[in-house]
Amino acid sequence: MPDVRIASPQGKWILLTTVLGSSMAMLDSTVVNVALPRIGRDLDAQLAALQWTVNAYMLTLAGLILLGGSLGDHYGRRKVFVIGVVWFASASLLCGLAPNAGVLIAARALQGVGGALLTPGSLALIQASFHPDDRGRAVGLWSGFGGIGAAVGPFLGGWLVDGPGWRWVFLLNVPLALLCAPIAVRHVPESADGRSHGRFDVLGAVLGALTLAFLTYALIEAHEGSMVVVVSAVAGVAAGIAFVYVEKRSPDPMMPLDIFASRQFTAVNLVTLCVYAAFGGFFFLTALELQVAVGWSALAAGTALLPTTAMMLLFSARSGALADRIGPRIPLTVGPLLCAAGMLLMLRVGPGASYLADVLPALLVLGAGMVTLVAPLTSTVLGSVDTARAGLASGINNAAARAAGLIAVAALPLLAGMGPEAYRSATAFDDAFHKAMLICAGVLVAGSATAFATVRSLPPDCRRPECRTHGSITAPPLEGERARKRIG
């Protein structure tokens, strides 16, 4: 039975190190978009290289995050968390020193591996360390501070880009890791699942990552129309079929397919794919639009994006409480429609746009939609499966959201007609951005229709703080229920 109290010195150290670790990964997912135009100019990179700068990280993170959680359960959550922190910081250092786009993209892929190791362990360490009476408050504090980190991320990224330079967006992780890792080794108790058998679905993880990699390459490079693109697309489909086959036959699958026997779970994951695909494409392109077409500095563009995460941080708990009373169907139907309306309002944004008249109204409507849907989405995922599988269900939902963002960043520029040099021309980028916002709005309407047609009320199953106090815009919160039940 874990017995660390939150008021004790050890409890405060545990909170500090887990907040630092999760903040590294969360900050990285929000600050890099703001730096992309400057990265492109400094490294003389085409739009495809900027897409890969984002997607290389999401690719390895989405493909390996379920495996990362299993490794922590077996080998020790603190050990895997510390390895993830050190790995993430080392890859960040390589990103900051990258002499060209190719090295930066490779380093970003390595960063994603570190993120897959540390992200599941951050919450699991809290669940496994604190006394049951203090666990809820500890998770709430962890979620709140993490949300603050996500909210200030774009502002911090813009300040770094305009000040010391875009490389410090990555180099900032190094001192954070130098503080985080020693605290974890000294003050965080080790924990593991004694019933873990040590068999890991490595083949499933590799096939899942290859599926995403091949399809992403085909989408990003599709404008070339070469045979390599065709082969990549076919290979992606083949890898996806092989992944399903392996997961169906494996005795210990990373993603047991029988969990999709729950129609509610399947339906909510379809809604997740629509919602987070639109979010991923929106935040990738908007950070570029505000700098390339509107002409703002990186700092101004980053600051402009603050309202969405701030609204999620401040109001998600109230939205979750409302969803508990009225059920998830209405929030999951209305939320995506509000987000779609926000993206349609972005059609007013272009050269000479005013923040108060054009940008802020769109972001406020978008933020209201995100607040409305995120907590009910998470609670419905957890309520759609047996309690013993809540951790698995949350992990699959989190990975699905990240994969949706990955595909959106790859596909949207293609669908909107952006050429390799589009981000160097204000007019060309603005025209394509408006087409992309229409596509994102359409995807959100599809998600809303899916929720209305398929989601039904279930007994509320997510009254824990990590489902509500949530500031990340890239994926739903990871639920640490497996660790909590096995150790608590």
Buried (B, 14 or more C-beta within 10 A) or exposed (E): EBEBEBEBEBBBBBBBBBBBBBBBBBBBBBBBBBBBBBBBEEBEBBBBBBBBBBBBBBBBBBBBBBBBBBBBBBBBBBBBBBBBBBBBBBBBBBBBEBEEBEBBBBBBBBBBBBBBBBBBBBBBBBBBBBBEEBBBEBBBBBBBBBBBBBBBBBBBBBBBBBEEBBBBBBBBBBEBBEBBBEBBEEBBBEBBBEEBEEEBBEBBBBBBBBBBBBBBBBBBBBBEEEEEBEEBBEBBBBBBEBBBEBBEEBEEBBBBEEBEEBEBBEBBBBBBBBBBBBBBBBBBBBBBBBBBBBEBBBBBBBBBBBBBBBBBBBBBBEBBEBBBEEBBBBBBBBBBBBBBBBBBBBBBBBEEBEBEEBBBBBBBBBBBBBBBBBBBBBBBBBBBBEEEBBBBBBBBBBBBBBBBBBBBBBBBBBBBEBBBEBBBBBEBBBBBBBBBBBBBBBBBBBBBBBBBEBBEBBEBBBEBBBBBBBBBBBBBBBBBBBBBEBBB
